[in-house]
């Protein structure tokens, strides 16, 4: 009997991006799905994608680089890839079996063959929303926890500033900082987000950076005694305004630079002498730096969620057809919380 042919909707990169990313840079196509049974002897797994994540770093992969970046460029005509939540359909790997729920790197498509399943993490708290494993229990949660505690190394009573504080990572960092006993201020791109930072996430203060004419003066108003920790998600003019407001021996955990991703010529930062005079430490990091600590961090954050110590906000769109527009929303300040796509709800 002939095998049933299964279709596979996917999002591909149609052209390399210059300037602001648009929906037209991507295309939704339907192709034949891969074989849903793993061949004998293979250690791959076949997964059904349930949720896929939209993250700012994807923009960097949509531009062709003469010099390789820290992650490879997407290939024209090929499916986009990023973090997602999946159900294992078939497996040749001893650590996974059909029916397992996992998260990790997958395709922006309905079904994906993963040849290196050792990069996947099993989901240990399916009683919590599975979508959280694209966010607070997945890459953004690991990024926030590792970046804050391993890189910034906070102490109780310190003054913490978070840019893009309503984003997938920023909202977690702010709440972890409050749990630690810090004074926390965040910036966001709308009054609605500013209000939620203060009411839903417990920030001590927040401001709409689009309404502030002098960011350096705004930070001086919010932090009259200076900033101990800056969790950097924005770069450019925001970083330049932060540097003079840092306290001596302050720490800057550089997580992202979203203001720069769509620029053909990056903005300059001019107050760098403050790094010297204030004896600052600025350290970049990647989520992969904390992979070995994931299951420990998962338990910690899952506990906070169950105890009501942290909250989380998601912006979920339905279906792969809506995925290109969802990715673009990251760069227009119109997403409210963690941006993700529900591919199949189970």
C-alpha positions in Angstrom: 0.0 0.0 0.0 1.4 3.4 -0.9 2.3 5.7 1.9 0.1 8.7 2.5 1.7 11.9 1.3 1.6 14.6 4.0 2.0 18.2 3.2 4.3 20.5 5.0 3.6 24.3 5.2 6.8 26.3 5.8 8.2 29.8 5.9 11.2 30.4 3.6 13.6 33.4 3.1 12.7 34.9 -0.3 15.4 37.5 -0.4 18.2 38.8 1.7 17.2 41.8 3.8 18.6 45.3 3.8 17.1 47.9 6.1 13.9 47.1 7.9 12.7 43.6 7.5 9.3 43.2 5.8 6.8 40.4 5.2 7.8 40.4 1.6 11.3 39.2 2.5 9.6 35.9 3.4 7.2 33.5 1.7 4.9 30.8 3.0 5.0 27.7 0.8 3.6 24.2 0.9 5.8 21.2 0.1 5.8 17.5 0.8 6.6 16.6 4.4 9.7 14.6 5.2 9.2 10.9 5.9 7.5 10.7 9.3 9.3 7.5 10.3 13.0 7.7 11.1 15.1 5.3 8.9 16.7 2.3 10.6 20.1 3.2 12.0 19.4 6.9 12.1 19.8 8.8 15.3 17.6 11.7 14.1 14.1 12.5 15.3 11.1 13.7 13.4 9.0 16.3 15.2 5.6 18.0 14.8 6.0 21.7 15.6 3.5 23.1 18.0 4.9 26.6 18.7 7.6 28.6 17.1 9.4 31.6 18.5 10.0 35.0 17.0 13.2 36.5 18.2 15.2 39.7 17.3 18.4 37.8 16.5 16.7 36.2 13.5 17.0 39.6 11.7 20.8 39.2 11.6 20.6 35.8 9.9 18.4 37.3 7.1 21.2 39.4 5.8 24.1 38.0 3.7 27.5 38.4 5.5 30.8 38.3 3.7 32.4 37.6 7.1 30.6 34.8 9.0 28.5 35.9 12.0 28.2 33.9 15.3 25.3 32.0 13.7 25.1 31.2 10.0 23.0 33.2 7.6 19.7 31.8 6.5 19.8 30.3 3.0 17.7 31.8 0.2 14.7 29.5 -0.6 15.3 27.4 2.6 13.1 27.2 5.7 13.7 29.7 8.5 14.8 28.0 11.8 14.6 29.1 15.4 13.5 27.9 18.8 10.3 26.1 19.1 8.2 23.6 21.0 7.7 20.2 19.4 6.2 16.7 19.8 8.4 13.8 18.8 6.7 11.8 16.0 9.5 9.2 15.6 13.0 8.8 17.0 16.2 6.9 16.4 17.8 8.5 19.4 18.0 6.6 22.7 17.1 9.7 24.7 13.8 10.4 22.9 10.7 8.5 22.1 7.5 9.1 20.2 5.2 11.4 22.1 7.9 13.2 24.0 7.5 17.0 24.3 10.7 18.9 23.7 12.0 22.4 22.9 15.0 23.6 20.9 16.0 24.6 17.4 13.5 23.6 14.7 12.1 24.8 11.3 9.4 27.3 10.8 7.2 24.5 9.3 4.8 21.8 10.4 7.2 18.9 10.5 11.0 18.9 10.9 13.7 16.3 10.8 16.3 17.1 13.5 19.6 15.3 12.8 21.2 16.5 16.1 18.6 15.9 18.7 21.2 16.1 21.5 20.5 19.9 21.2 16.9 19.4 22.3 15.6 19.7 25.9 12.8 17.6 27.3 9.9 19.5 28.8 9.5 18.6 32.4 6.5 20.7 33.3 3.8 20.1 30.7 1.2 21.2 33.4 2.3 24.7 32.6 1.4 26.3 29.2 3.5 24.6 26.5 3.9 28.0 24.8 6.0 29.1 27.8 8.8 26.9 26.5 9.3 29.4 23.7 9.7 32.1 26.4 10.0 32.1 30.1 10.8 28.3 30.3 12.8 28.3 27.1 15.5 30.4 25.5 14.4 33.8 26.8 14.1 32.5 30.4 17.5 30.8 30.2 19.0 34.0 28.7 17.4 36.2 31.4 18.5 34.0 34.3 22.0 33.3 33.0 22.6 36.8 31.9 21.4 38.4 35.2 22.9 36.0 37.7 26.0 34.6 35.9 27.0 37.8 34.1 25.6 40.8 36.1 26.0 39.1 39.5 23.4 41.2 41.4 23.4 42.0 45.0 20.4 42.9 47.2 19.7 46.7 47.1 21.5 47.4 43.8 20.0 49.7 41.2 19.1 47.9 37.9 18.1 49.4 34.6 16.6 47.2 31.8 16.1 48.5 28.2 13.4 46.9 26.1 12.0 45.8 29.4 8.7 44.5 28.1 10.4 42.1 25.7 10.6 38.4 26.1 13.8 38.6 28.1 13.5 42.0 29.8 10.2 41.3 31.6 11.8 38.2 33.2 15.0 40.0 34.2 13.0 42.7 35.9 11.1 40.2 38.0 14.3 38.3 38.9 15.8 41.5 40.0 12.8 42.3 42.3 13.0 38.8 43.8 16.7 39.5 44.5 15.8 42.8 46.3 17.0 45.3 43.7 15.5 48.6 42.7 14.3 48.2 39.1 13.5 50.6 36.2 12.7 49.6 32.6 12.2 51.4 29.3 9.5 50.4 26.8 8.0 51.8 23.6 4.4 52.6 24.6 2.5 53.9 27.6 0.6 50.7 27.8 3.8 48.7 28.2 5.1 51.2 30.8 2.0 50.8 32.8 2.2 46.9 32.7 5.8 47.0 33.7 4.8 48.8 36.9 1.5 47.1 37.6 1.9 43.5 36.3 5.6 42.9 36.6 6.3 45.0 39.7 9.0 47.4 38.4 9.7 50.3 40.7 9.5 52.7 37.7 9.4 52.7 33.9 9.4 55.2 31.1 8.4 55.4 27.4 11.7 56.1 25.6 9.8 57.5 22.6 8.5 60.4 24.7 11.8 61.3 26.3 13.8 64.0 24.5 16.9 63.5 26.6 17.6 59.9 27.6 20.6 60.8 29.7 18.5 63.3 31.8 15.7 60.7 32.0 18.0 58.1 33.5 19.4 60.7 35.9 15.9 61.4 37.1 15.2 57.7 37.5 18.5 56.9 39.1 19.8 60.0 41.0 22.4 57.8 42.7 23.4 56.0 39.5 23.0 52.5 38.0 24.7 49.4 39.3 23.5 47.0 36.6 22.4 47.7 33.1 20.8 44.8 31.2 21.4 45.8 27.6 18.9 44.9 25.0 18.9 48.0 22.8 22.3 49.6 22.1 22.9 52.8 20.2 21.6 56.0 21.8 20.3 54.1 24.9 23.7 52.7 25.7 25.3 56.1 25.2 22.9 57.6 27.7 23.4 54.8 30.2 27.2 55.1 30.4 27.4 58.5 32.2 24.7 57.3 34.6 26.5 54.1 35.7 28.0 53.9 39.2 31.6 53.1 39.8 32.3 49.3 39.3 28.9 48.9 37.6 28.2 46.0 35.3 26.6 45.9 31.8 25.3 42.6 30.7 25.0 42.9 26.9 22.2 40.6 25.7 21.1 42.3 22.5 21.2 45.5 20.4 17.7 45.6 18.8 17.9 49.2 17.8 20.8 48.4 15.5 19.6 45.3 13.6 17.8 47.1 10.8 20.5 49.8 10.3 22.8 49.6 7.3 25.3 51.8 9.3 25.3 51.1 13.1 25.1 54.1 15.4 28.1 55.3 17.2 28.5 55.3 21.0 30.5 58.3 22.3 30.6 58.1 26.1 32.9 55.1 26.2 35.5 57.0 28.4 33.0 56.2 31.2 34.0 52.6 31.0 37.5 53.6 32.1 36.7 56.3 34.6 33.9 54.4 36.3 35.8 51.1 36.1 32.8 49.4 34.4 32.6 45.8 33.3 30.7 45.2 30.0 30.3 41.6 29.0 28.4 40.1 26.2 26.9 36.6 26.3 24.9 34.0 24.3 22.2 31.7 25.6 24.4 28.7 24.7 26.7 29.7 27.5 24.1 28.5 30.0 22.9 25.3 28.3 24.6 23.1 30.9 22.5 24.8 33.6 19.2 24.6 31.9 17.4 21.9 33.9 18.4 23.6 37.2 17.1 27.0 35.9 13.9 25.4 34.5 13.1 24.1 38.0 13.7 27.4 39.6 11.5 29.4 37.2 8.8 26.8 37.1 8.7 27.1 40.9 8.4 30.9 40.7 5.5 30.5 38.2 3.6 28.1 40.4 4.1 30.3 43.4 2.9 33.3 41.6 6.3 35.1 42.1 6.7 35.8 38.3 4.2 36.7 35.6 4.5 36.4 31.8 2.9 38.0 28.9 2.7 36.4 25.4 1.6 37.7 22.0 0.4 34.6 20.1 -0.6 34.6 16.5 -2.3 31.6 14.9 -0.8 29.6 12.0 2.3 29.8 9.8 0.6 32.2 7.4 0.8 34.8 10.1 4.4 34.1 11.0 6.1 36.7 8.7 4.0 39.5 10.1 4.6 38.3 13.6 8.4 38.6 13.1 8.1 42.1 11.7 6.1 43.2 14.8 9.3 42.7 16.9 10.8 45.8 15.2 7.8 48.1 15.3 7.1 48.0 19.1 3.7 46.6 18.4 4.1 43.2 20.0 2.9 42.9 23.6 5.1 40.4 25.4 6.7 37.3 24.0 6.0 37.0 20.3 5.3 33.5 19.1 3.3 31.5 16.5 0.9 28.6 17.3 1.5 26.1 14.6 -0.6 23.3 16.0 -2.3 23.3 19.4 -2.4 19.9 21.2 
